[in-house]
Amino acid sequence: MAMMKAVRIHEYGGPEVLRYEDAPRPQPGAGEVLVRVHAAGVNPVDWKVRQGFAKERLKYKMPFIPGWDLSGVIEAVAPGVTRLKPGDEVYSRPDISRDGSYADYITVKESEVALKPKSIDHVNAAAIPLAGLTAWQALFDAAKLTSGQSVLIHGAAGGVGTFAVQFAKLRGARVLGTASKKNHDFLRSLGADELIDYNTTKFEDVVHDVDVVLDTITGETEARSYPVMKKGGIYVSILTPPSPEKAAQHGVRCAHTFVQANAEQLSEIAKLVDSGKVKPIIERVFPLAEARAAQESNATGHTRGKIVLRVV
């Protein structure tokens, strides 16, 4: 059996359950590609799954490999693959119910894979799929954001937030964001129009009549967000599903976005990156063997942009 290096967990728990070890190399099934992973993005879902998040719904077979953000090169294709070929440089947000990208190789459905942006390397490309698709689907699929509208982005300096700021600005929206003071100049460089330091100012004291709220934090921010919105506006959460009843009490709508794999949207994002209109933001890169340190860093909740694992 062909083997590879991977980071796996054999039981749910803290970061100490992550093991860098030998694992069987996967083989692609019908309609799938085998990707040599060059880099893997690190996201909150990675360590939440490690802790047991959604284990009843996802029912992972132990041991399993976390990580659902990747950039790499197609090594082989199985029957039924028609769009991609060996040697293609690709990126993907693969199926979260299967083994992930903290590994030398991963098998992915062709429908979940797009050609990566040509203008950036694999490390930068790996920072895009999950966060970029989340921001895209929240703003454009759920909120239907249009030019001239205003959007408040909670956690604007995070992985999803940095893409949301750029996408919303490109769409012609007025972009407001909550972030610590140290990130304000950085976020203005991405296109933010108005920023609120959550350490010193309650956003509800200074924000009024926005069309859209994109909440990457949730918790108490949901209830505090409804009064700052226009009647008929929409609140979109990427974490906890919001309360339609509470939203209706304020004359607004709500939606929940759980990111879905989408090769067509990844292709659109790649075009924006290659045209220089969008860029991934990376705070730190770790080698694959240091996945534990990478997850611990991500779990602080104060990452600017993304953390990435370098595999090759």
N, C-alpha and C positions, 0 to 999 in steps of 0.2 A: 504493500500500500504506500502510495506517495505521501510524504509528510510535509508539513510546513510549520513555521512559527506562528503562534497566535496568543492572544490574551483571552483566557476563558474563566468562567466562574463555575464552580461545582456545587455551590449552595448559595442561597441569598444571604446578604449581610453587608458589612461595611467594606471600605476599600481594600481591606486586607484579604478579601476573598478573590481578588483578581490575581490570576496566575499566568505568568509568561512562560509558555511551555510548547512542546511539540504537539501537533494535532493533525488528524488526517486532512489531506488536501481534498476539497470538495470537487465533485464532478458535475458538470452542467447537465440538466435534464432538457427535455424538449422545450424549445422556445427560450432557452437560457444561454447566457454567455459566462465564461470563466474570465474573471478580471484579476490581473496581477495588481494588487493594491499598492499604490505609491504613497498615499497619504489618506488619513481618516480624520474627519472632524469629530470633536468632542462636544456633546450636548447634554443638557440636564436630563433628558430622557435616558441617557446611558446609565447614570448612577441611580436614577430612580428605579429603573428596571433591575439593576443590581441589588437594590434594597428590597425588591419584591413588589414594586408597583405593577398593578394589573396582572399579577401572576395567575390569578384565577381565569382571566379572560384569555391571556396569551399562551399559557400552559407550555412554557419552554421545556424542552427535554435537556436535562443536564448531562454533561457540561455544555454550556453554550457560549457563543462569542458575542459580545455587545458591539455597539457602534453602527450607526445607520446614516453615514455621511462618507462619501469616498470619491477619490479620483485615482485613475490608474489606466492600464493598458489592457485591451482584450487579448487574452492568451489563446482562447479557443471558443468556438461556437458550436452549439448543438443543432440537430435538425429542427427546422421550423424558424430559425433565425434568418431574416431576410434583409434587414436594414444595416446591420453592423457586421464587421469582419475582424479577424485577428490583426493586431497592430493598431487598431483605432484607439486614440486617446479619449477616454470617456469620464463622465462623472455621474453620480447617482445618489438618490435617496432610496435605498432598497427597502423591501418589505420588512417591517419591524417585527413580524412574527417569526422570522428566520434568523439563522446565524448572521452576525454582522461583520463589520469591516476592520475590527482590531486584529488583522491577520494578514499574512502574505497574499492570500487568495480568497476570493469570494465568488459565489455563483449568484447571478442576478437575472431576473426576467428582462428580456430585451425591451419590453414596454416601459421599464423603469430607468432606462439608460439613455443618456444624450451625449453627443460629442462635447467635450469640455471646451471652454473658451481657449482660443489659440494663443491669446496674448499673455497668458499667465501660466505659472508652473503648477504642478500637481498639488503642492502644499496650499497655495492660494485657492485653487479650484475646489479642494476638499472642504473649504470653509463655507461654500455656497449652498449646496443642495437643500439641506433640511431647513436652515434659517431663511434662505432666500425664498424657497417655496412657501414656507409658513407666512412670511410677510406678504408675498404676492397673493396667496389665496385669501388671506384675511382682508387685505385692502381692496382687491379687485373682484374676487369671487363672492365674498360675503358682504362687504360694505359697499361694493359698486362705486368706489371713490371716483369722482369726476373733477375735471378742471374747475377751479374757482371755489371748491369746497375747502373746509378747514378740518384738520385731523390732529387730535392730541394723542401722542404716542407715549405710553408709560414704559419706562425702562428703555429710553431711546438709545443709550450707549451700548446696549447688549447685542447679542448675536442677531436676533430678529429685529431689534430696534434700529440697528445701523442700516440694514437693508430697507426697512420700512421708511425711514427718513428719505433715503435716496429715491425709492420708487414713488413715494407720494409727491416729492418735489418734481420729478420727471412728469408726473401726471398733471402738474399744474396746480396742486393744492397748496394751501397755506399750512405749514408744518410747525406744530408746537410739540414740545417734548419735556418730560421730566427726567432729570439726570443730576448727578452731583456737580458742583461748580467746576471741578477740575476737568470735566468733559464738555463744557459749554463751547469753548473755541473749536474743539475738534468737531462737534456736531454742527456748528455753523458752517464749517468747511465742507460738510456733506450736504448742506442745503437747508438745515433747520432755520426757521424764521424767528421763533421765540422759545426760550428755554426757562424752565422753572427748577430751581435748586430745591429738591425735596427735603434737604436737611434744614433749610431755613424758612421755607415758604410752603403753605398749603396750596396746592394747585387750584382748589375750588375757590380760593380767595381772589385769584387773578385771571382765571380762565372762564370765558362765558360764550355761550351760543356756538359751540363747535358742532360740525355735522357728523363727525366720526370720532370715536374713541377706540384706539387699539391698545388693549391691556395685556402686557406680557408679564404682569406681576400678580394680578387678581387679589383675592383676600378682601381687605377693607376698601381697596381702590374701586371696587365695583359700585358699592353704594355711594361713595363720594363722587363718582364720575357722572351719574345720571343727572344731577342738577346743573352741570356745566354744559349740557347739550341742548341743541335746538330741538323743538318739538318735531317729531318724525325722524330724528337722527338715529344712528345705530351704534351700539356698543358691541365690540367684538373682543371676546376673550380667547386666548390660545391655550389656557390652562383649564381652570374650573368652568364647567358650563354655567352660564349666567341664568338668572331668574327672569323668565318672561313676565311674571306677575309684577316683580319690582320695577322692571323696565316700563311696563304699561302704566304704572302709577305715575310715572314722570312723563308720559306721552312719547316715549321713545321705544325703539326696537332693540333686540339683542340677538347675537349669534355666537356660536362656538366653532372655532376652527381647529381641527386636528389634522395636521399636515398629511397630504396624500401624495404618493409618487406621481409624477407627471413629466414625462419626457418632453412634451411639446413646450411646457412652460420653462423647463430647464434650457431648452434651445433658445427661447426668447431672451432669457436672462443672459445666456452666453453672448448673444448679439449685443446686448447693452454693455456687457463687460468689454468686449472687443472694440466697441466704439468709444470706449473711455467714459461712458456715462454713469457706470456703476462700478464700484470696487469692493472686494471683500476686505474686512478689517480683522487682522490677526494680532492678538496680544502676545501669544507665546507658542512656541513649537517644542514638543517633547518627542523623544524617540519612542517607538512602540513599546519597548521594554519598560518604560516609565509611565505606563497608562494609569497606574494608581495615583501618582503625583499629579497627572493631568486632570483626572476626575476630582481630586481633592481641591485643586485650584478652581475648577469650574463650579464646584459646589459652594464656593464662598458667595456666589451671586453678584460679584462685582467685576466680572470680566468685561473688558472693553472689546467688543466684537467677539471673536472666536478663539478657541484653543484648538490646535491641530496636532495629531500624531504623525510623525514622519516614519514611514514604513520602509521605503527604499532610499 
